[in-house]
């Protein structure tokens, strides 16, 4: 069979030739962005972030407004297009245009890569500070009507490998690479889901706890302004075991659960408990885990503090762990509460694996911090979507699953004089979930013209 110009030949099935052409019209592979845009109209995150930006361009020459640029960039990240170069093709995508606020056929294309790159490098430090506060404001707005008893702040550092001559890049011995070392802070309200509160880019050659106390001070001040009597707990691994942080928490009524690096004095403190665990394991051959407590004073501490001592023996060997805390409660319960910080590490995996928050490839440090906030905004949108999915099969789905099942949906887009019509596949299996989400959001507000 001869293949005609523009025609794709896929062979013959049951005596019928299978042919294809790229002539179906404006079809987008990211139809689920319409759900996200509808949700954003209620959340208001991107609008508030846009309000923080200062436009220094000549207004008579502006083609792409700052809110459009920010929205385009975040929606691209949400769908897995983390590189500005992707915009050269996506700027014509009919669904992305609709979500940014432009009609798919009758209005101009969105911004190209050079425009977005200039945008990222035009942001100054004052804009970044204002944007950072928006994340906290949006978090508070979601719980404004409630009276939480406890908010747990999880602090963690992660490596962000750098390449080339990027400002403040440095070699970090622990990760054995040149990198930045972002600080990620999430919050849990009364044991609920992790909400992203802060993403702070830091130079590569710094301690894991660098500037953690300063960030904690700002967050506690804002949270207590909303909820004066709420108990605030900070959790972190041994990278945040800094005397300055402990002292500040104790002076300001903040509770902490912070891991400690195992040393000879801690091993001596927990030896009698490990001996008991070894004996039990030798007798039963099954994993043994106990949690006790004891007083411990490092040389840099002014006094003894309470330390949780986990004595664990299993087939892989011994696994002692130590956590310093000023919380009241049974040692086992407190250690379990500390161990639950592992879920925050899953959120960091989503940020890096699914939303490419480590795509900080600009030369300027400030531009890379801006990128960190854009990727953080994408995560907040996906987290809000996940909360709306409560009671469905996707209530606990990873970001990558939400992208694949809800966002990567093919849709034919047609624009007429009277309306824009979106034609989704009749066989799409999650139609009920779409209706569930739209019902939760309620009727849309009237769209702005122009």
C-alpha distance (Angstrom), angle and dihedral (degrees) to the residues before:
residue distance angle dihedral
X1 . . .
X2 3.81 . .
X3 3.79 115.3 .
X4 3.82 112.5 -132.1
X5 3.78 122.2 -137.5
X6 3.82 109.0 -80.4
X7 3.79 92.5 9.8
X8 3.81 124.3 114.8
X9 3.79 117.9 -144.9
X10 3.81 117.0 -149.5
X11 3.77 98.5 169.9
X12 3.80 132.2 -107.7
X13 3.80 129.9 -56.3
X14 3.82 121.2 -171.4
X15 3.83 89.4 -13.7
X16 3.81 92.3 -54.1
X17 3.81 119.4 114.3
X18 3.80 115.5 -127.6
X19 3.80 108.8 -138.1
X20 3.76 133.8 174.8
X21 3.80 139.4 -168.6
X22 3.79 135.5 -177.0
X23 3.79 92.9 -125.7
X24 3.82 106.1 103.0
X25 3.79 94.6 110.7
X26 3.80 129.7 -125.2
X27 3.79 104.3 -4.4
X28 3.80 121.3 164.7
X29 3.78 125.3 -161.2
X30 3.83 91.6 -152.9
X31 3.79 102.6 63.7
X32 3.80 91.5 141.7
X33 3.79 89.4 72.6
X34 3.79 86.1 82.6
X35 3.81 87.9 67.4
X36 3.78 90.8 50.4
X37 3.79 93.0 47.7
X38 3.80 90.2 50.2
X39 3.78 89.4 50.2
X40 3.82 92.6 47.4
X41 3.80 89.8 55.7
X42 3.82 86.7 64.7
X43 3.80 98.1 38.2
X44 3.82 96.2 44.2
X45 3.80 94.9 -158.7
X46 3.80 98.5 134.9
X47 3.78 92.8 43.5
X48 3.81 91.4 52.7
X49 3.80 91.4 47.2
X50 3.80 90.0 50.2
X51 3.80 90.5 52.5
X52 3.81 88.5 61.5
X53 3.80 94.0 61.3
X54 3.80 124.3 95.3
X55 3.81 114.7 -143.7
X56 3.82 110.5 -149.7
X57 3.82 95.2 172.2
X58 3.81 124.7 112.9
X59 3.79 103.2 -92.9
X60 3.80 93.2 -143.8
X61 3.81 90.3 61.4
X62 3.81 98.4 43.8
X63 3.81 114.4 118.4
X64 3.81 99.4 161.5
X65 3.80 116.0 42.6
X66 3.83 118.6 -141.8
X67 3.82 94.4 -111.1
X68 3.80 88.7 54.4
X69 3.80 92.5 49.5
X70 3.79 93.4 48.6
X71 3.81 93.2 45.4
X72 3.80 92.8 47.3
X73 3.80 91.6 50.0
X74 3.82 95.1 48.2
X75 3.81 94.2 45.8
X76 3.78 90.5 50.5
X77 3.81 89.7 52.9
X78 3.81 91.5 48.3
X79 3.80 90.0 56.1
X80 3.80 93.6 48.0
X81 3.81 99.9 -97.2
X82 3.79 98.6 122.5
X83 3.81 97.5 159.6
X84 3.81 122.6 84.5
X85 3.82 87.8 -138.4
X86 3.82 88.2 70.5
X87 3.79 88.9 68.8
X88 3.82 91.9 72.2
X89 3.82 87.9 72.8
X90 3.80 100.9 25.3
X91 3.81 94.3 53.4
X92 3.83 86.8 82.7
X93 3.82 95.9 45.9
X94 3.83 106.7 123.2
X95 3.81 95.7 -144.9
X96 3.80 94.4 47.5
X97 3.80 88.8 49.6
X98 3.80 91.0 51.2
X99 3.80 92.4 49.0
X100 3.79 92.3 49.2
X101 3.82 90.2 49.8
X102 3.79 105.7 -97.2
X103 3.80 128.7 115.6
X104 3.81 111.8 -111.5
X105 3.83 99.4 -123.8
X106 3.78 111.6 12.7
X107 3.81 99.3 47.9
X108 3.82 130.0 65.0
X109 3.79 125.2 -88.7
X110 3.79 121.6 -92.3
X111 3.80 126.1 -101.8
X112 3.80 122.1 -57.6
X113 3.80 127.7 -135.5
X114 3.85 96.4 -88.7
X115 3.81 91.2 52.0
X116 3.79 92.8 49.3
X117 3.81 91.7 46.3
X118 3.81 91.1 52.4
X119 3.80 88.1 47.6
X120 3.81 92.8 53.8
X121 3.79 91.6 49.6
X122 3.81 94.6 47.2
X123 3.81 95.8 67.5
X124 3.81 117.6 105.2
X125 3.80 132.4 -156.0
X126 3.81 94.6 -98.0
X127 3.80 90.1 56.4
X128 3.80 90.0 51.3
X129 3.81 93.5 52.0
X130 3.80 90.6 50.5
X131 3.81 91.8 48.4
X132 3.80 92.0 48.9
X133 3.80 90.5 56.8
X134 3.82 90.6 53.3
X135 3.81 90.9 66.6
X136 3.80 90.2 58.3
X137 3.80 92.3 44.2
X138 3.81 92.4 51.7
X139 3.80 90.6 47.7
X140 3.81 91.3 51.9
X141 3.81 92.3 46.0
X142 3.80 90.6 59.2
X143 3.83 91.3 57.1
X144 3.81 99.5 29.2
X145 3.80 93.6 114.6
X146 3.81 94.1 50.2
X147 3.80 131.5 75.5
X148 3.80 105.1 -138.3
X149 3.77 119.2 -158.4
X150 3.79 96.8 -157.4
X151 3.80 137.4 19.0
X152 3.80 117.7 -169.3
X153 3.79 116.4 -157.2
X154 3.79 113.5 -157.6
X155 3.80 115.5 -158.2
X156 3.78 121.4 -165.9
X157 3.78 139.6 158.8
X158 3.79 126.1 -143.6
X159 3.77 135.3 -175.5
X160 3.80 120.1 -105.9
X161 3.84 107.3 -170.1
X162 3.81 115.8 -139.2
X163 3.78 130.5 -154.0
X164 3.79 127.5 -159.4
X165 3.79 128.1 -7.3
X166 3.80 102.1 -22.0
X167 3.79 118.9 161.2
X168 3.85 114.8 -101.3
X169 3.79 93.2 2.5
X170 3.80 110.2 149.6
X171 3.76 142.3 174.6
X172 3.80 113.0 -98.1
X173 3.78 114.6 -159.4
X174 3.80 96.3 -155.0
X175 3.80 93.3 56.0
X176 3.82 92.9 32.7
X177 3.79 93.0 -137.0
X178 3.81 144.0 89.0
X179 3.78 106.0 -95.8
X180 3.76 151.5 129.1
X181 3.81 117.7 -101.0
X182 3.84 108.3 -139.9
X183 3.80 120.2 -163.9
X184 3.81 113.0 -136.3
X185 3.82 121.2 -164.3
X186 3.79 124.5 -172.3
X187 3.80 131.0 177.4
X188 3.81 133.3 -145.0
X189 3.79 120.1 -161.0
X190 3.82 111.8 -150.6
X191 3.79 92.2 -27.9
X192 3.81 95.3 -47.3
X193 3.80 127.9 134.7
X194 3.80 123.1 -51.3
X195 3.81 113.2 -94.0
X196 3.80 120.0 -162.4
X197 3.81 110.9 -119.0
X198 3.79 105.9 164.8
X199 3.81 142.1 9.8
X200 3.78 111.1 -173.0
X201 3.79 120.1 -178.1
X202 3.80 112.8 -143.6
X203 3.77 133.8 -176.3
X204 3.77 114.8 -88.1
X205 3.77 97.8 -118.1
X206 3.79 100.7 62.7
X207 3.79 140.9 101.6
X208 3.83 118.4 -89.1
X209 3.80 89.7 -116.3
X210 3.81 95.1 49.4
X211 3.85 109.8 141.2
X212 3.81 91.4 -6.9
X213 3.80 93.2 125.1
X214 3.81 92.1 50.3
X215 3.81 91.1 51.2
X216 3.82 90.9 46.3
X217 3.81 91.4 53.1
X218 3.82 92.0 54.1
X219 3.80 93.7 46.4
X220 3.81 95.1 47.1
X221 3.81 91.4 48.9
X222 3.80 92.0 52.9
X223 3.82 95.4 43.2
X224 3.79 93.8 48.5
X225 3.78 90.8 48.9
X226 3.82 85.7 63.0
X227 3.83 99.2 33.9
X228 3.84 110.7 21.0
X229 3.81 96.1 -179.2
X230 3.82 100.5 41.7
X231 3.80 117.1 121.6
X232 3.80 110.6 -121.3
X233 3.81 119.7 -157.7
X234 3.79 126.2 -174.8
X235 3.80 119.4 -153.7
X236 3.76 126.0 -169.6
X237 3.77 144.5 143.3
X238 3.79 125.4 -103.6
X239 3.81 91.1 -74.4
X240 3.82 87.5 76.6
X241 3.83 96.8 47.5
X242 3.80 93.8 115.3
X243 3.81 123.1 147.0
X244 3.79 91.4 -135.6
X245 3.80 90.9 58.6
X246 3.83 93.3 47.6
X247 3.80 91.8 48.4
X248 3.81 93.6 49.3
X249 3.81 92.7 47.9
X250 3.81 92.4 50.8
X251 3.80 92.6 48.4
X252 3.80 92.7 48.8
X253 3.79 102.8 40.5
X254 3.80 96.4 -108.0
X255 3.81 117.6 143.2
X256 3.78 122.8 -139.1
X257 3.80 142.0 -162.8
X258 3.81 107.6 -171.6
X259 3.79 128.1 167.8
X260 3.80 120.2 -125.4
X261 3.78 128.6 -143.7
X262 3.81 108.6 -112.0
X263 3.80 112.3 -110.3
X264 3.80 136.1 167.5
X265 3.82 94.2 -92.4
X266 3.81 92.2 51.6
X267 3.80 90.2 46.9
X268 3.80 88.9 53.0
X269 3.82 90.1 48.5
X270 3.79 91.7 54.2
X271 3.81 99.3 36.0
X272 3.81 97.1 101.1
X273 3.80 90.6 52.8
X274 3.79 91.8 47.2
X275 3.82 88.9 51.4
X276 3.80 89.9 56.2
X277 3.80 91.2 47.9
X278 3.81 91.7 49.5
X279 3.79 91.0 51.7
X280 3.81 92.2 50.3
X281 3.79 92.1 48.2
X282 3.81 91.5 49.1
X283 3.79 89.4 52.4
X284 3.81 99.8 44.6
X285 3.79 104.9 22.5
X286 3.80 88.3 -139.7
X287 3.79 130.4 114.4
X288 3.82 113.7 -79.6
X289 3.80 123.7 -158.4
X290 3.80 127.1 172.6
X291 3.78 132.1 164.0
X292 3.79 122.3 -151.3
X293 3.78 134.3 159.0
X294 3.77 140.5 -131.4
X295 3.82 143.0 168.7
X296 3.79 116.7 -90.8
X297 3.81 133.5 177.3
X298 3.79 122.7 -170.0
X299 3.80 116.9 -154.4
X300 3.81 90.6 -106.5
X301 3.82 93.9 51.6
X302 3.82 120.9 91.8
X303 3.82 93.1 -143.9
X304 3.81 144.8 1.0
X305 3.78 119.0 -69.0
X306 3.78 132.8 -164.1
X307 3.81 113.3 -94.5
X308 3.81 125.6 -169.2
X309 3.81 112.1 -139.3
X310 3.80 118.8 -155.2
X311 3.82 113.3 -163.9
X312 3.78 109.3 -168.6
X313 3.80 131.2 168.1
X314 3.79 123.1 -179.9
X315 3.79 140.8 151.6
X316 3.81 90.7 -76.9
X317 3.80 91.9 54.8
X318 3.78 137.4 -101.1
X319 3.79 121.9 -22.4
X320 3.82 113.0 -174.1
X321 3.82 116.5 177.3
X322 3.80 134.0 -176.4
X323 3.81 130.3 -156.1
X324 3.80 127.1 -178.4
X325 3.80 117.2 -145.6
X326 3.79 144.6 163.1
X327 3.81 93.6 -158.9
X328 3.79 122.8 116.2
X329 3.80 118.6 -125.5
X330 3.76 145.0 81.1
X331 3.82 113.8 -45.3
X332 3.80 93.4 -123.7
X333 3.81 93.6 50.7
X334 3.79 92.3 47.4
X335 3.78 93.4 48.6
X336 3.81 90.4 49.8
X337 3.79 88.3 51.9
X338 3.80 89.4 52.1
X339 3.81 92.1 48.0
X340 3.80 90.3 55.9
X341 3.80 88.2 72.9
X342 3.80 84.5 84.1
X343 3.81 88.1 83.6
X344 3.79 88.7 63.5
X345 3.81 87.7 60.2
X346 3.81 87.2 57.9
X347 3.79 88.6 57.2
X348 3.81 89.9 52.8
X349 3.79 88.6 51.8
X350 3.80 88.7 54.6
X351 3.80 91.0 48.8
X352 3.79 92.0 51.6
X353 3.80 103.6 32.3
X354 3.81 101.7 35.7
X355 3.82 103.7 24.9
X356 3.83 100.6 28.5
X357 3.80 95.9 -133.3
X358 3.82 87.6 168.0
X359 3.82 91.0 65.7
X360 3.83 89.8 109.5
X361 3.80 97.3 142.5
X362 3.81 99.9 143.0
X363 3.80 118.6 113.6
X364 3.82 95.3 -132.4
X365 3.80 117.2 75.7
X366 3.82 91.9 -144.1
X367 3.82 91.1 53.8
X368 3.80 89.8 51.7
X369 3.80 90.8 51.0
X370 3.80 87.5 52.8
X371 3.79 89.3 52.6
X372 3.79 89.5 51.5
X373 3.81 89.3 56.5
X374 3.81 92.5 47.5
X375 3.79 91.5 53.3
X376 3.80 89.0 44.3
X377 3.81 89.2 54.4
X378 3.80 89.3 53.1
X379 3.80 89.0 53.9
X380 3.82 92.7 49.6
X381 3.81 89.7 53.5
X382 3.80 91.9 50.4
X383 3.81 91.2 46.3
X384 3.79 90.7 52.4
X385 3.80 89.2 49.2
X386 3.80 89.9 51.3
X387 3.81 91.4 52.8
X388 3.80 90.9 51.6
X389 3.80 87.7 54.7
X390 3.82 92.1 65.0
X391 3.78 109.6 138.7
X392 3.81 94.4 25.1
X393 3.79 132.4 97.7
X394 3.82 89.2 -100.0
X395 3.81 96.9 53.2
X396 3.82 93.0 112.8
X397 3.80 99.2 25.4
X398 3.79 121.0 140.0
X399 3.80 118.3 -112.5
X400 3.80 90.7 -106.7
X401 3.81 90.0 56.2
X402 3.80 91.9 49.5
X403 3.79 89.8 49.7
X404 3.78 92.7 50.2
X405 3.81 98.5 42.5
X406 3.81 103.9 32.4
X407 3.80 108.6 22.4
X408 3.82 104.1 34.4
X409 3.79 94.1 69.2
X410 3.80 121.3 137.6
X411 3.78 116.4 -127.0
X412 3.81 135.4 175.2
X413 3.80 110.6 -136.9
X414 3.81 122.2 -157.7
X415 3.79 127.0 175.5
X416 3.79 122.2 -158.7
X417 3.78 131.7 172.8
X418 3.82 91.5 -89.7
X419 3.81 106.4 32.9
X420 3.79 151.1 -0.4
X421 3.80 112.0 -117.9
X422 3.79 125.0 -158.2
X423 3.81 115.1 -160.3
X424 3.80 112.8 -163.6
X425 3.79 125.7 -173.4
X426 3.80 113.8 -82.1
X427 3.80 89.4 -139.2
X428 3.83 95.8 54.8
X429 3.84 102.7 134.8
X430 3.82 100.5 -148.8
X431 3.79 100.7 56.0
X432 3.82 91.6 122.9
X433 3.80 91.4 56.5
X434 3.81 90.5 53.1
X435 3.79 89.8 52.6
X436 3.82 89.8 46.3
X437 3.81 91.0 54.1
X438 3.80 95.4 45.8
X439 3.79 90.9 47.8
X440 3.81 90.7 53.1
X441 3.80 90.8 49.9
X442 3.78 93.1 48.7
X443 3.82 126.9 -148.8
X444 3.83 114.2 -20.6
X445 3.75 121.0 -108.9
X446 3.82 117.5 -109.9
X447 3.81 108.9 -81.3
X448 3.77 120.2 -119.7
X449 3.78 114.1 -110.0
X450 3.77 123.9 -126.7
